[in-house]
Amino acid sequence: MSISSRTRSKLKQIESTTSLLLNLPEEVQDEIFLKLPAKSILVSRCVCKVFYNLLSKPRFIKNHVNRTNQFKINPKILFNHPSPDDKTPMIYSVGIDYASFSSPSIECGGAVLLNYPFESENLYFIDFLGSCNGVICLRICSPAVRDAHERGYPTEATDFFVVFNPLTREYKEFRKPGHGYDSTYGFGYDSEIDDYKLVTISDYVRTGSFEIDVCKVRTDSWSSIQSTANYIFCDGGKGHGVFFSGALHWLGRITAQETSSEVCLVCIDISNEIIVNMPLADNMDHQRIIYANVGVLGDCICIAFIWDSVRIDVWVMHDYGVKESWIKKFTAIPTSWPSSVLPFWKPLWCYDSGEILVDSNRKMLVLYDPTNKKARSAVVHDIKIIACDNVRSVLVLDIGMDYNREIYVESIASLNSGTYLEKRIADVIVKIPSDNSQMVRYSQRGF
């Protein structure tokens, strides 16, 4: 098979550029490659052995991941979608760049169908437990676990967990020894030992005991954290810990026998594995709230207090750990939630324009502007817009976004597991719903 002159020209250009880079000092090469996006680093590793060795060094990977986090490069969102056979959930990823959301038609890049570990198994559901450094933690539940929990008793059949990088397709699986009821989870990164940790917390209401277990992902070793108090979490139906400033955060209520005491921000230091109760502001009026959710707004931990369909008060802690630094950032007026959905309001991403991408526990995300208090619903690819007052609803065509979502940034973070997923390449036909029978074909490629 002959090579065209255009291809030869490109190959010579690549060869010339590679030769120039190889003649530079290694520290200069580092600075150049650090400015490339994660996907370009993977491509550059395939150019030559020298580049592969340079770009695979732990020091370079760590520096590149830190830069990706600092500048929040290429943010994406994962979401679930039921499979056609209602057996194996499907996972999609889509970019959430502001240029797409701010356009008149609110069009975003197409949703990419990802393959994931154990996708071929008969699964009940997948739960996103958290993300950091571009690495996602999943809880995968089998039908046996579902049936046992629905009947109200423990089972020897346990959930299993997977940590994976959607870009590099590297993953690692592990299980929790024993059995029982876990009410909430948290996933974070311990920079002191360069390892990811999963925190599981038992269901105090159901079991009468409060137990905290921690798994070090790379070594697959479990340990326990001792707590001097019992907590009941105020999670608004989606209560996984929020990782911020080296700790996991939940909104919880300390329990004492049959009575309950004050609401506080329950923090677990991911490195020291200790529990800290962070007090709320005295004027939050949190004793009468209906629902509340913890999140991250810009560079601050935040709490959204939801007064049903009346209002949403969003508070931020400007000086982390200082009670007096809590301030009410703004008040939003929500639209009503469907009767089957618990009220929920969690910021996913903040844009330079001041607008906030919000998970409100609906089929669509919300782009909210706190300045003019206007919101518009926004999702991705092959869209239909429905205008209603100040809200424009944007539906994904036959790719309904389930209530399970997770924000992440693409990175080259490594798990040192040596196990990788195969690349998915498939053509998918999407049908425009109800009022239009047109068929849309597009290509979906795994990373």
Secondary structure, DSSP 8 states (H G I E B T S, - for coil): ----HHHHHHHHHHHHHHHHHHTS-HHHHHHHHHTS-HHHHHHHTTT-HHHHHHHTSHHHHHHHHHHHHHHT-SEEEEEEE--TTSSS-EEEEEE--HHHHTSTT------EEE--TTTTS--SEEEEEEEETTEEEEEEE-HHHHHHHHHT---SS--EEEEE-TTT-BEEEEE-SS---EEEEEEEEETTTTEEEEEEEE-HHHHS---EEEEETTTTEEEEE--SSEEEE--TT----EEETTEEEEEEEEEETTEEEEEEEEEEETTT--EEEEE--GGG-GGG-SEEEEEEETTEEEEEEEETTTEEEEEEESSTT-GGGEEEEEEE------TTS----EEEEE-TTS-EEEE-SSSSEEEEETTTTEEEEE--SSEEEEEETTEEEEEETT----S-EEEEE----------B----EEEEEEE--TT---EEEEEEE--
